[in-house]
Amino acid sequence: MGLERWIRDAMWSYNGNLEPLHELEDRGDEIVVTLDLPGVEKENVEINTTEDSVEIKAKMSEAVCWERWGSVQRRITFQQFRKQIKLPEQIDPEKASASLKNGILRISLPKKRTKVLIPIQ
């Protein structure tokens, strides 16, 4: 069994429910949410934001095909999850961005500007 398969099996429970590891980081002017989604393609991820929360939905399907006793057998498994994360501060949903690379989903959520420095002329 390959390492990627082992990690995926450890994260996707027996009943198909995924509870991914996630991290919430406050970087001053933005909040960055990072999730581990091994084996998930970006086409199967949906992200929705409001001013005070972010919702992530992901699904994964795996097709397995093998030949035994002269017949071809196939199996397809589907698994999915939905996670809603409450944010510590309000964000600007219109400026949010996300990337998925090597099974790591990073969501950048710029904070709403509540205080603006007004220059004196």
Residue pairs with C-beta under 8 A, 6 or more apart in sequence:
1 9
4 38
4 39
7 38
8 38
8 39
11 18
11 19
11 20
11 21
11 36
11 38
12 18
12 60
12 79
13 19
16 77
16 78
16 79
16 80
17 79
17 81
18 58
18 60
18 79
18 80
18 81
19 81
19 83
20 35
20 36
20 37
20 58
20 81
20 83
21 35
21 36
22 33
22 34
22 35
22 36
22 83
22 85
23 33
23 34
23 35
24 31
24 32
24 33
24 85
24 87
24 88
25 31
25 32
25 33
25 34
26 88
26 89
29 110
29 111
30 91
30 108
30 109
30 110
30 111
31 87
31 88
31 89
31 91
31 109
31 111
32 106
32 107
32 108
32 109
33 54
33 85
33 106
33 107
33 109
34 104
34 105
34 106
34 107
35 56
35 83
35 104
35 105
35 107
36 103
36 104
36 105
37 45
37 58
37 100
37 103
37 104
37 105
38 103
39 60
39 62
39 103
40 58
40 59
40 60
40 100
40 103
40 105
41 60
41 100
42 100
44 58
44 59
44 60
44 61
45 56
45 57
45 58
45 98
45 100
45 105
46 56
46 57
46 58
47 54
47 55
47 56
47 57
47 96
47 98
47 107
48 54
48 55
48 57
49 55
49 91
49 93
49 96
49 109
50 93
51 90
51 91
51 92
51 93
51 112
52 86
52 87
52 90
52 91
53 84
53 85
53 86
53 87
54 84
54 85
54 87
54 96
54 107
54 109
55 82
55 83
55 84
55 85
56 82
56 83
56 84
56 85
56 105
56 107
57 80
57 81
57 82
57 83
58 80
58 81
59 78
59 79
59 80
59 81
60 78
60 79
60 80
61 76
61 77
61 78
61 79
62 76
62 77
63 74
63 75
63 76
64 74
64 75
64 76
64 77
65 72
65 73
65 74
65 75
66 72
66 73
67 73
87 109
89 111
89 112
90 111
90 112
90 114
91 109
91 110
91 111
91 112
92 109
92 110
92 111
92 112
92 113
93 109
95 110
96 107
96 108
96 109
96 110
97 107
97 108
98 105
98 106
98 107
98 108
99 105
99 106
100 106
